[in-house]
Amino acid sequence: MVALLAIVKKAASFGYKRYGVPGAIATTLIALGGYYYLKKALSGSKTSEN
């Protein structure tokens, strides 16, 4: 969870510096979506074979 907070904070600050408040919101949503997609993709590949 700490890593997610750091990712969101960096994305928001990057977006804010380049595009203002709308950029901060957009980059934060993109970062959250990418994090969720990556986490879901990696957790699906951890199935154990018996």
Rosetta constraint file for C-alpha pairs under 8 A:
AtomPair CA 1 CA 5 HARMONIC 6.49 0.50
AtomPair CA 2 CA 6 HARMONIC 6.41 0.50
AtomPair CA 3 CA 7 HARMONIC 6.19 0.50
AtomPair CA 4 CA 8 HARMONIC 6.14 0.50
AtomPair CA 4 CA 35 HARMONIC 7.68 0.50
AtomPair CA 5 CA 9 HARMONIC 6.06 0.50
AtomPair CA 6 CA 10 HARMONIC 6.16 0.50
AtomPair CA 7 CA 11 HARMONIC 6.12 0.50
AtomPair CA 7 CA 31 HARMONIC 7.12 0.50
AtomPair CA 8 CA 12 HARMONIC 6.02 0.50
AtomPair CA 8 CA 28 HARMONIC 5.64 0.50
AtomPair CA 8 CA 31 HARMONIC 6.48 0.50
AtomPair CA 8 CA 32 HARMONIC 7.01 0.50
AtomPair CA 9 CA 13 HARMONIC 6.17 0.50
AtomPair CA 9 CA 28 HARMONIC 7.91 0.50
AtomPair CA 10 CA 14 HARMONIC 6.05 0.50
AtomPair CA 11 CA 15 HARMONIC 6.07 0.50
AtomPair CA 11 CA 24 HARMONIC 7.04 0.50
AtomPair CA 11 CA 27 HARMONIC 5.58 0.50
AtomPair CA 11 CA 28 HARMONIC 5.45 0.50
AtomPair CA 11 CA 31 HARMONIC 6.62 0.50
AtomPair CA 12 CA 16 HARMONIC 5.96 0.50
AtomPair CA 12 CA 23 HARMONIC 7.70 0.50
AtomPair CA 12 CA 24 HARMONIC 4.38 0.50
AtomPair CA 12 CA 25 HARMONIC 6.72 0.50
AtomPair CA 12 CA 27 HARMONIC 6.13 0.50
AtomPair CA 12 CA 28 HARMONIC 5.33 0.50
AtomPair CA 13 CA 17 HARMONIC 6.11 0.50
AtomPair CA 13 CA 24 HARMONIC 6.53 0.50
AtomPair CA 14 CA 18 HARMONIC 6.40 0.50
AtomPair CA 14 CA 24 HARMONIC 7.06 0.50
AtomPair CA 14 CA 27 HARMONIC 7.83 0.50
AtomPair CA 15 CA 19 HARMONIC 5.71 0.50
AtomPair CA 15 CA 20 HARMONIC 6.65 0.50
AtomPair CA 15 CA 21 HARMONIC 7.62 0.50
AtomPair CA 15 CA 22 HARMONIC 7.88 0.50
AtomPair CA 15 CA 23 HARMONIC 4.45 0.50
AtomPair CA 15 CA 24 HARMONIC 4.12 0.50
AtomPair CA 15 CA 25 HARMONIC 7.47 0.50
AtomPair CA 15 CA 26 HARMONIC 7.39 0.50
AtomPair CA 15 CA 27 HARMONIC 5.63 0.50
AtomPair CA 15 CA 28 HARMONIC 7.82 0.50
AtomPair CA 16 CA 20 HARMONIC 4.19 0.50
AtomPair CA 16 CA 21 HARMONIC 5.51 0.50
AtomPair CA 16 CA 22 HARMONIC 7.54 0.50
AtomPair CA 16 CA 23 HARMONIC 5.54 0.50
AtomPair CA 16 CA 24 HARMONIC 4.49 0.50
AtomPair CA 18 CA 23 HARMONIC 7.01 0.50
AtomPair CA 19 CA 23 HARMONIC 4.61 0.50
AtomPair CA 19 CA 24 HARMONIC 7.19 0.50
AtomPair CA 20 CA 24 HARMONIC 6.33 0.50
AtomPair CA 21 CA 25 HARMONIC 6.30 0.50
AtomPair CA 22 CA 26 HARMONIC 6.11 0.50
AtomPair CA 23 CA 27 HARMONIC 5.97 0.50
AtomPair CA 24 CA 28 HARMONIC 6.02 0.50
AtomPair CA 25 CA 29 HARMONIC 6.23 0.50
AtomPair CA 26 CA 30 HARMONIC 6.19 0.50
AtomPair CA 27 CA 31 HARMONIC 6.00 0.50
AtomPair CA 28 CA 32 HARMONIC 6.13 0.50
AtomPair CA 29 CA 33 HARMONIC 6.06 0.50
AtomPair CA 30 CA 34 HARMONIC 6.07 0.50
AtomPair CA 31 CA 35 HARMONIC 6.05 0.50
AtomPair CA 32 CA 36 HARMONIC 6.09 0.50
AtomPair CA 33 CA 37 HARMONIC 6.07 0.50
AtomPair CA 34 CA 38 HARMONIC 6.00 0.50
AtomPair CA 35 CA 39 HARMONIC 6.00 0.50
AtomPair CA 36 CA 40 HARMONIC 6.06 0.50
AtomPair CA 37 CA 41 HARMONIC 6.07 0.50
AtomPair CA 38 CA 42 HARMONIC 6.08 0.50
AtomPair CA 39 CA 43 HARMONIC 6.03 0.50
AtomPair CA 40 CA 44 HARMONIC 6.19 0.50
AtomPair CA 41 CA 45 HARMONIC 6.73 0.50
AtomPair CA 42 CA 46 HARMONIC 6.88 0.50
AtomPair CA 43 CA 47 HARMONIC 7.98 0.50
